[in-house]
Amino acid sequence: MRIIIHDLESSDFQSIFPQPPGEAVIIANDATIHHCLGCFGCWIKTPGVCVIRDKYSNIGELFSKCSEALIISRCFYGGYSPFVKNVLDRSIPYIHPNFRNRNGEMHHKRRYKNHVDLQVYFYCEDITESERHVARDLVRANAANLCWDVVGVSFSNSLAELEVQVSCE
């Protein structure tokens, strides 16, 4: 299964994906996501499930069924947009609370055995080289924590340029 997380307006998403993308699950900003509380209830009280009761409470299970994740986000100072960051913050039920040493770094244990390829597209006018560097490092760090593999990080200066990049994939 493919998951597409994006912060685009509906019309912009439709111009990039004129045909609904197959069996993909689309996570779009509909203003219903609550912020992660940092309570770790998803690890202690309801393992693997967020204690916040909204449509994102099962995001860990959703990610467990995923083999490909595509993120499209406006670049904010080398990071994700607030919505995309919030989705990733809410994904901590996907990983186990215990740690293990992986490649000389401490990371959470895997809760699920699926393999996920991550492709990230950042868009924004005038993304600096420093922001690109920070964004690549952030994507690699997020992927390491989620036990995912980064297959690409791309940058576009406009939505039209982004549309061309995504459609060429």
N, C-alpha and C positions, 0 to 999 in steps of 0.2 A: 504494500500500500504506500502511496505517496501522500505526504502532508505538505501543504503550501501555507505558509504563514506570511501574511503581508499587511501592509498599512496603507495600501492604495485606495483611492476612491473607487467605487463600484464601476464607473465608466472606464477608468484607466485599467482596471483589472480585466474588463471585458475586451478592451482593445489589445491587450497583451495575450489574452487567452480567448479568442473569438469562439472557439468550441470548448465546452466544458471539459476540463482535463481528466477524462476517464474516471478511474476509481479513486481519484484524489479527494482527500479531506481538506477543505478550505477553512482556514482560520483567519477571519478578517475582523477588523475593528468595528464592531457594532455597538460599542460603548457599554457592553454588559459585563466585561471582565472586572473582577475585584482585584485589588492589589494583594500580593502575598503578605501575610502577617508575620512571617518569620517565626511562627509558633512551633514548627516541626511536628504538628499534629499528624501530618501525612506520614511521618516516620513512627510516631509513638502511639497515637490514638487510633488511627485508621490506616495502617500500613499500605502504602501505594496509592492512597486516595486522599485528595486534599479535603480538609475539614470545611472549607468554604463551599457552601452549597450554591454553585452557579453552574453554568454549562461547561466550565473548565475544570471541575472537580475530578474528572476522569482523565485528565491529560496524560498522566503516567501510563495508564492502560492504552490510551490512543497511541502514544509514542511506541509502546511495546509491540504494536502491530505494524509499525512503519518500517520500510526498507529504504525509503528515500525522503529526505526533508529538503524543501526549497524555501528559503527565506528571502523575501523582497522587502527592503527597508530603506527609508530615507536615512542618510548618514548624518548622525548628530555628533559632531566633534570626535569622530572615529568610533562611534558606537551605534547601537540600534536606536530606532525610534522608541519613544516611551511605550507604545503599545506592544511592539515586538519584544522589548526587554521584559515587559510584564508577563507575556506568554512564557518566555524562557524562565523567569523567576518562578512561575507557577508549575514548572515542569519538575521540580525537585522530587515529587513522588515517584518519578521514573527511575531514580537511582536509590541505592540502599544507603542507610545512614552510616554504616561502618566504612572504615577506610582501608586501603591497601596501597602498597608502593607499586607504582607503575612507571617505568622509565625514569626512575630516580626521583619521582614526585609523588606526593600523597594525593590520592583521588578516591572518590567514593567507589564502593564495590558496585558491580552491575546487579541490578534487580532482575533484568530480563536478558535473554540470550540473542535477541535480534541484532542484525547488522544494519547500520544506517549510514548511507552516503549523504553528506550535507553539501548543498550548493547555496551560496549566499550572493545576492545581488544588492549592492548599495547604490542609491541614486541621490544626487544633489548637485547643484551647480558649484563649480569651483572647489571640489574636494582636494584638500592639500595633500602633499606627499606624506606629511606627518600623520594626517588623519587616516590615510590609506594604511600606513604602517600599523597604527594603533588598531584599526579595524581588523586587519589580518591576524594580529596577535590575539585579539578578543575572540574571533571566530575559532582560532586554533584552541584557545583555552576552554571555550564553551564545549567544543567537540571532545576535548580530552576528558572533561568532567562527565559528559554524557556517554562516553565510550563510542563516539561516532567518528567517522572518517570524513575529513574535509576533501571534497573533490574539486572545489573551486570557490574563489572569492573574486567577484567582478565589480567594477565601478562604472557608473554612467553619469554623465553631466546633465541628462534630461530624461524625461519619461519616454520620449521618442527613441532615444538611443538605447534605453533599457529594453524597450519593446523589441528592437532589432536583436539585441544580445540574447534575450530569453527565447525568442522564436528560432534562433539559430542552434539552440541546444538540442 
